[in-house]
Amino acid sequence: YLEPTPIMLPLNLVGELVLGRNRLIKIGTQLEQQHESDPQVRVLSETLAQLNLVTTDLQLAVMKTRMLPIKKVFAKLPRMVRDLSQKLNKQVHLEMRGEETELDKSVADEIGDPLVHLVRNAIDHGIETPAERQAKGKAGEGQLTIAASQEGNSIVIRINDDGRGIQVEKVKEKALAKGLISEAELATMEHREILNLIFLPGFSTAEKVTDVSGRGVGMDVVRTNIRKINGSVDLESEPGKGSQIIIKLPLTIAIIQALMVEVERSIFAIPLSTVIEAVRISRSEIKTINGREVLHLR
């Protein structure tokens, strides 16, 4: 049993307050439609509008108490990069940007371990040894950049390295050898989809198992943990030039915006992040094929 923290209690109370406000606004709107000319109903509508503003401001103020700079998550990375590069006889220059970007404490708690794994992966698999780099005409020191920024209601973290990149042919071979995918499926996949096979459980391109990598676990766990907090992880890579991993995280997981849908007197809430578009259709557009109702969209 966990005692509620000082932050959780007001947040829960504000959550209940917001639910009560939403219910009141709905009742007020119905009354306004039924008794449009009643002066008391107009006064009620004005009062509800004021309550709405105050409740929204209070909710935002309480949410701010949960926010912390991502610098706290990044803090352990410089030492880890230094220790790992020495262990692997590599030279790595770490650059961190956007450390003042704020995110919810609960999101920060969950992103720490995936971030560590991705940085370790970039140094182990991505960045080459000084001798390899110089043979390719690169500077002996590899560049690793971690940048955070806020884009709308999302926090975006980009992890860039200027290493060897991901060899698509090697990914195909390993995926086929491990039976993770069939040749027929591979033939229909685009370059980006093939790269994202590295997120499948049990996938590993490491030739030998070390204490750094090669166990075939990790990238799938990274994606699972990021998805658990309604985030996403994507990969871009160019052989010989490096890779970029893009993590998108919700600004907060305390509030989820939803689209309310009514179906036969039942009301459903669909997370807005999963809604691609809303289309207004008429009854005449719904056709029947083999006893099933279908809609022809574009």
N, C-alpha and C positions, 0 to 999 in steps of 0.2 A: 504494500500500500504506500503510495507516494503522497506526501503532504502537498497541497497546492502552493506553488511559489507565489511571492508577492505580485508577480506580473500576471500569472494565470487567472487569479481571482477577479481583478477588475476587467480583464479581457472577457471572461465568461459572463460577467454581469452586463458588460456593454453588448455582448452578443445577444443576450436575452432582451435587452432594451431595444436593439435594432429590430429583432423579430416582432416585438410589441408595436414598435412604430410602423413597420410595414403593414401589420394587420389593421391598425387604426387608419392608415392612409387608404387602404382598400375599402374599409367600411365608409370612410368619409366620401370617397369617390362615388360609391353606390348611392349614398344619401343625396349627394349633389345632383346626380342624374334623375333621381326620383322626385326631389323637392327643390328644383332649380330656383324658384322664386322666394323661398323661405329665407329671411334675413339671418336667422339663427344658424342655418346650414352654411351660409356664406362666411359667418364669423368662425364657425368650426373649421372650415377649409383654410382660412388664414392662419388660425392657431396651429393647425396640423402642418402647414408649410413652415412655420417658425420652428416647431418641434423637430421637423425633418432636418433643418439646417443645423440646429444645436446638436442633435444626435450624431449627425455626420461629422461635425467638428470634433466632438468628444471621441468618436470612434477613431478618427485619424490621430488624435493626440495620444490615445492609449496604444495604438499601433506603433507610434514613434518610439515608445519606451522599449519595444521589442527589437528595434533596429540596431545593428552594430556594423562598423566598417569591416569590409572584407580583409583588411590588413591583418586582423586577428587570425584569419584562416591562413593567410599567406606567410605568417610569421615564422613557421617551422620549415619553410621550403629552402631558404638560402643555405642553412647548415646541411640539410639533407643532400642538396645538389653538390655542395663542396665535398662531403664525405664520399658520396657515390662516385663522383668523377675521379677522385683520387684512387678509389678502390679498383675502378675499371681502366685506370691509366688514360683518362681522357681530360681534355681541357674544355670547360663549359663556362660561358659567361651568362649569368641569369639576369634578366631584366624584368621588373614587375611594374605594371602600370595600372592606374585606376584603383589604387589601394584605399582611397577614401569612399569608394562606392559602398553604399549601405544595403544590407539585406537582413531578412528576418533571422532571429537567433536560431529558430528551429531548422531553417534551411542551412545556416552556417554549420550547425552541428552535424548535419548529414553529408555535406559536401567535402569535408576535410579528408576523409580516407580515399574517396575516388580521385581527388586531386593529387594526392601523394602518389597513388598508383600510376596515374597518367604521366606525371613528371618522371618517375622512375623508368617507365617504359620509353619515354622520349630519349633519356640519356643512354639506356641500355641498348635499345633497338635502333633508335634514330641517329643519334650523333656518333660519327665515326671517330677512330683514334687519330691523333695529330698526323701520323704518317699516312694513313688512308686519305685524309682530307687534303694534305699537300700534294699527294699523287693525283688528285682530281682537280688541282688548281684552286682549292679553297684555302682560307686562312686556317691555321692549325687549331685555333680556338673555336669551338662550336657556339652557336647563339641559341639560347632558349628564352623565349619571351612569353610571359603570362600577363594578359591584359583583361581587366574587368570593366564593364560599363553597364549602364542602365538603358534599356531600349523599351520604351512603353512600360508595360507591367511585368517586364522580364529583366533578369540580370543575365548578361552574356559574358562568359569567360572563354577567352581564346588562348590556346596553348600552341605556340608555334616553335618549330625547331628547323634549323637549316641543314639537317642531316641527310641520310641516304634515301629517305622516303620509303614508301611501301612498294615492294615488287609485286605487281598484280599477278604475274604468272606463278609466283611462289605461293600466293594466297590461294589461287585456284587449285594448285597441286595438293596443298595441305588439306583444303576443304574436301576434295575428292577422296584423298587417302584415308581421311578419318570418317568418311561416309556421312558428312554433314549436309551434303547436297549432291544432286545427280548431274551428269553431263548435260542432259536435256534442259535442266533448270539453269545451269551456267550459261548455256547458249543464248538464253533470252534475257540475261541480266546486263545492265549497263555498268560502266566503269565504277561509278559511285556505289552501286549496290554490291559489287564484288568486294570493294574495299571494306564495306560494312560487315562482311562475313567474319571479320576478326572479333566481332562482338558475340558470336555464337558460343554457347557453352562448350568447353573442351578444346577450343581452337588455340593453337600456339605455333609460331614459326621458329621458335628457338631450337637450335640444333641439339643443345645439351641442357639438362636441368641444372640450374645454379640456385644460390640463395636469393638471386635478384629476379630471375624469371625462368620460364620454360615448363612450368607445371601444368599449363593448359587451363588455369583458372585466373581470373583477374578482370579481363575486359568485359566479360559477360556480367560479372558481379558489379563492375563500375556502372554499366548501363542499367542493371536492375535497381541499384541504389538511387540512381538519378531519376529513374522513372517513378520510383516509390514516392518522390516528393513532387510529382507532376512536371518533371523536367525532361529534357531531351539531350542526346549527345550525338554529334555528327562528325564525320571524318572527311578530310580532303588531303590528298597527297600527290606529289609529283616526283617520280623516281629521280634520284640524284640531287634534288633541290630541297626536299624537306616535307614536313607534314603539318597540318593544322587540325586541332580538335576543337570543336565548338560546342560548349555546354550552355544550354538555355535553362534557366531556373525561374520559378515564379518569385515575384518580389516578396510574397508572403504566402504561407499555406494556412494562415488563420482565417482568411476570407477567400472564398471561391465564388466568383461571379457565375451566375447560372441563367439559362434561358428557361422560362416556365412554359410548359406545354400542357394543354388540356386534351385528353383523349377519353371520350365516353364517360364523362363525369369524374375521371381520375386526373389528378394533376401531377406532372413529372417535372423534375429540375435536372436539366442537362448542363454539365459544366461548359461554360462559354468557350473555353480553350479548345474543346473538341468539336465545336460547331464551325463548319467551313462556310456555309451560307444558308440563308433562309429564303425559301421560294414560295410565293403566293400562287396557289393553283385553284382552278374552278372544278366543280364536280364533273363537267363535260370533258375535262382533260384526262380523267381516269378511265382507262380501257380495261377490258377483260380478255385474258388469253389463257386458254385451258382452265377456265374456272378460277383464275387468280387475277386480282386487281393489279394493274401495272400503270406506271406513269412514264411517258416518253419525255425525258429532259434533254433539251438541245440535241 
